[in-house]
Amino acid sequence: MNTETNAGLLSKELPREAEKGILDLAGNIVPINSDSGEEVPIAAVDSSFVVLGQDNENFYILLRSALVFRKNQNNIRVVRSGPFLLSSESSEGHFHEMEIDNILRVNETISNGIVLVDGLDLKEIESKLKSYHKNFLISVDKVFQFENMRVFSVFPKYPFVVNLKDNTFLARLSPNGFIVKLSLLNSSITEACKVLSMLIRNDELSFGYPLTLKLAHIFAKILPYEASSARLSLYMKEKVSITRKLDGRKLLLGSLWG
């Protein structure tokens, strides 16, 4: 196995992505040694919200969060909260606050581990992480697509990590798995490689995606019947009649829109 591949070569082969900043590669492609890394706890945080509708004054929102803790591979614990019904002038403010509060809570619950979050800009919470040194935080993009599909054939098939910019990285965490985009706080390529080695050793991977974070996505989901029940409860118990937010695509396409 080659120990390093010059990332600049990829930018030359894929100039369209390089020009658009998608492949703003800042270093070499470094293989991840999946057999290295100590045993550490893994935790994942995710939240979701559904806007039930609005009246003349407020939005009515359902919020749910899920915290997943994994230790020694087979020991998995899930803490699920909600759904909570709120009324607010903003449709997203409480969701963002809950997400950050949960990340801080998990960071205080485990030590010397890895905390996985869903696509959050970690700079938003850096100042609040007074005990950040206790854990490594990794923000993972669920979906990261290249405009040119040739990218997937150009990158190595084995686990690797490569610098982008501003403490963001591209990585393949399992052989032939999906390429994901990650961000860590103030991490060099060497430290990122070490942290990802620990993640691979201590978590399972589903098509190259951390299973602990996937479970957090699943348990944080608000199901359609829960949203329907909440709308009915608002009307029956509080006599609140709400109007659902209009969906332009459904109005235009009708039953053709699934």
Secondary structure, DSSP 8 states (H G I E B T S, - for coil): --S-B-HHHHHHH-HHHHHTTTT---S-BEE--TT------EEEEEEEEEEEEE-SS-EEEEEEEEEEEEETTTEEEEEEEEEEEEEESSSSHHHHHHHHHHHHHHHHH-SSEEEEEES--GGGTGGG-TTGGGEEEEEE-S----SSTHHHHHS-SS-EEEE-STTEEEEE-STT--EEEEE-SS--HHHHHHHHHHHHHHS-EETTEEHHHHHHHHHH---HHHHHHHHHHHHHHH----B----HHHHHHGGG--
